[in-house]
Amino acid sequence: MVSKKEKYFPIILNVFTAIFVIFVSFLNDFKFPVSTVNFQLIGLILVYGGMGLFIWVAIHLKKAIGGFINPRLDYIVITVPYRFCRHPVDLVTTIALIGLAISLRIGEVGQE
């Protein structure tokens, strides 16, 4: 039986990530004390790293779907990404979105 916490965690995580991205990108007037190049590099590493991890997780998930429309109920995914996190697709998407929010702020970093 799946608890309410496990059931609603991906939804809550994505909602908070969306709020964070909107806040950092558009509503916040805070200037980060990091150079523009470093800030852009941090954001791009998070975006590309998150998308690379997304592909890695999707490869492991594909084995459970097996090319069918309906998922296989006789196969439980316990390979590496699912051994550490129950919803790794949502986690790596969140990482990539945070990197996107950081990258969107590069023009405003350190300006007075």
C-alpha positions as CSV (number, residue, x, y, z in Angstrom):
1,M,0.0,0.0,0.0
2,V,1.4,3.4,-1.0
3,S,1.2,6.1,1.7
4,K,-0.2,9.5,1.0
5,K,3.3,11.0,1.4
6,E,4.7,8.7,-1.3
7,K,1.6,9.2,-3.5
8,Y,1.7,13.0,-3.5
9,F,5.4,13.7,-3.2
10,P,6.0,14.0,-7.0
11,I,3.1,16.5,-7.4
12,I,4.3,18.6,-4.4
13,L,7.9,18.5,-5.6
14,N,6.9,19.7,-9.1
15,V,4.6,22.5,-7.7
16,F,7.3,23.8,-5.4
17,T,9.9,23.7,-8.2
18,A,7.6,25.6,-10.5
19,I,7.1,28.2,-7.8
20,F,10.8,28.4,-7.2
21,V,11.6,28.8,-10.9
22,I,9.0,31.6,-11.3
23,F,10.2,33.3,-8.1
24,V,13.9,33.2,-9.0
25,S,13.4,34.0,-12.7
26,F,10.8,36.8,-12.6
27,L,9.7,38.0,-9.1
28,N,12.9,38.1,-7.1
29,D,15.1,41.3,-7.1
30,F,18.0,39.6,-5.4
31,K,21.4,39.8,-7.2
32,F,23.6,36.8,-6.6
33,P,27.2,37.7,-5.7
34,V,28.7,35.4,-8.4
35,S,30.3,36.3,-11.7
36,T,28.1,35.9,-14.8
37,V,30.2,33.3,-16.3
38,N,30.3,31.1,-13.2
39,F,26.6,31.5,-12.7
40,Q,25.8,30.5,-16.3
41,L,28.1,27.5,-16.0
42,I,26.4,26.4,-12.8
43,G,23.0,26.7,-14.4
44,L,24.0,24.8,-17.6
45,I,25.7,22.0,-15.6
46,L,22.5,21.5,-13.7
47,V,20.3,21.6,-16.8
48,Y,22.5,19.2,-18.9
49,G,23.2,17.0,-15.9
50,G,19.6,16.8,-15.0
51,M,18.6,15.9,-18.6
52,G,21.5,13.3,-18.8
53,L,20.3,11.7,-15.6
54,F,16.7,11.8,-17.0
55,I,17.8,9.7,-20.0
56,W,19.7,7.3,-17.7
57,V,16.6,6.9,-15.5
58,A,14.3,6.5,-18.5
59,I,16.5,3.6,-19.8
60,H,16.1,1.8,-16.6
61,L,12.3,2.5,-16.6
62,K,11.9,1.2,-20.1
63,K,12.6,-2.4,-18.9
64,A,9.5,-2.2,-16.8
65,I,7.3,-1.0,-19.7
66,G,8.8,-3.4,-22.3
67,G,7.3,-1.6,-25.3
68,F,3.8,-2.4,-24.3
69,I,1.0,0.2,-23.9
70,N,0.3,-1.0,-20.3
71,P,3.1,-1.4,-17.8
72,R,4.1,-4.8,-16.8
73,L,2.8,-5.6,-13.4
74,D,5.0,-8.6,-12.9
75,Y,8.3,-6.6,-13.0
76,I,9.5,-4.2,-10.3
77,V,12.2,-1.8,-11.1
78,I,14.9,-2.0,-8.5
79,T,17.9,-1.0,-10.5
80,V,20.3,1.8,-9.5
81,P,18.3,5.0,-9.8
82,Y,15.2,3.4,-8.2
83,R,17.3,2.0,-5.4
84,F,18.1,5.5,-4.1
85,C,14.9,7.4,-4.9
86,R,11.2,6.4,-5.4
87,H,10.6,9.0,-8.1
88,P,13.9,9.6,-9.9
89,V,12.3,11.0,-13.0
90,D,10.7,13.8,-11.0
91,L,13.9,14.4,-9.0
92,V,16.1,14.9,-12.1
93,T,13.4,17.0,-13.8
94,T,13.5,19.2,-10.7
95,I,17.3,19.5,-10.9
96,A,17.1,20.5,-14.5
97,L,14.4,23.1,-13.8
98,I,16.4,24.7,-11.0
99,G,19.3,24.9,-13.4
100,L,17.1,26.6,-15.9
101,A,16.0,29.1,-13.3
102,I,19.6,29.9,-12.5
103,S,20.5,30.2,-16.2
104,L,17.6,32.6,-16.8
105,R,19.1,35.0,-14.3
106,I,22.5,35.3,-15.9
107,G,21.8,38.7,-17.4
108,E,20.9,40.1,-14.0
109,V,23.8,38.7,-11.9
110,G,25.8,41.3,-10.1
111,Q,24.1,44.3,-11.6
112,E,23.5,47.3,-9.4
